[in-house]
Amino acid sequence: MNMKGRHFLTLLDYTKEEIEHLLDLAIKMKKGEVKKDLKGKSLAMLFQKSSTRTRVSFEVGMTQLEGHALFMDMGTTQLGRGETIGDTAQTLSRYVDGIMARLYKHSDAEELAKHATVPVINALTDLYHPCQTMADMMTVMEKKGKIAGLKVVFFGDCGFNMFNSTAIGFSKMGADVVACCPDHPNYSLNEKVMEKAREGATGKISVEHGPMEAAEGADIIMTDTWVSMGQDSEKAKRLQELRPYQVDARIMAKAKPDAIFMHCLPAHRGEEMSADVIDGKQSVVFDEAENRLHAQKAIMAELMG
């Protein structure tokens, strides 16, 4: 399966078979059963939003693939002084073999990809977080042996990047994805994205406003921070409105006995989940975090190799 030269902006652009190929490769690379390298290749890592896991996992991943990663803070580049994204993309393409971008607006990632002649990998935008979902699906494959037929319930804000990519990826692979959120436009599904997601889905995407009802029979309970970067002024309001959707022991008890808890991190104990859940035996959040490294190595190897 040849993916060389392709962009990785959203899982909408990849078929079920292509995602399966990448997940299988990531698992085999993690086990040491398959070796890939990007010797002599360079990755530009363009950051508009700060990070921990994204920077470290991509930089270490390139090192392990025998390549080189270059950190670029957008504020200290000419982009911060008015150079166009298109000019930057064309220039970087003359120097590097791939561009990873962590940006506020997805339209900027699309503009980058439009002008770049090397693969552009979306490491997070306001609409999508495909690398995280690849790591999540890899973790589920390791823990459950499959994705098809599972029930995934996402609690809290379901109108942003993390739920969008979760719904796209897991439903495409055959899982039923439930959004458990307040009946409020600030937290409701992005219907334009969901319309596209349902076109490629083999599982269902649905909404449930009752937390206990949504958790019933779940295989995977998932959540994310309630206050993302740029939302600090809304913090008190968001915490109050989302409080009923905290994942706690009662929620986990409604799920299947072997259900797992997932969170892409960073986590805020006492907000989106209780400490006993994230630190409990059903939590796989650090396996999930580790798998960012392996999933992204597979993506980079296939796109840049």
Helices and strands as residue ranges (DSSP letters): G 11-13, H 16-31, E 42-47, H 53-64, E 68-73, G 74-76, G 78-81, H 85-95, E 98-102, H 106-115, E 120-122, H 130-144, E 151-155, H 161-172, E 176-180, H 191-199, E 205-208, H 211-215, E 220-223, G 232-234, H 235-242, G 243-245, H 249-254, E 260-263, H 275-278, H 285-304
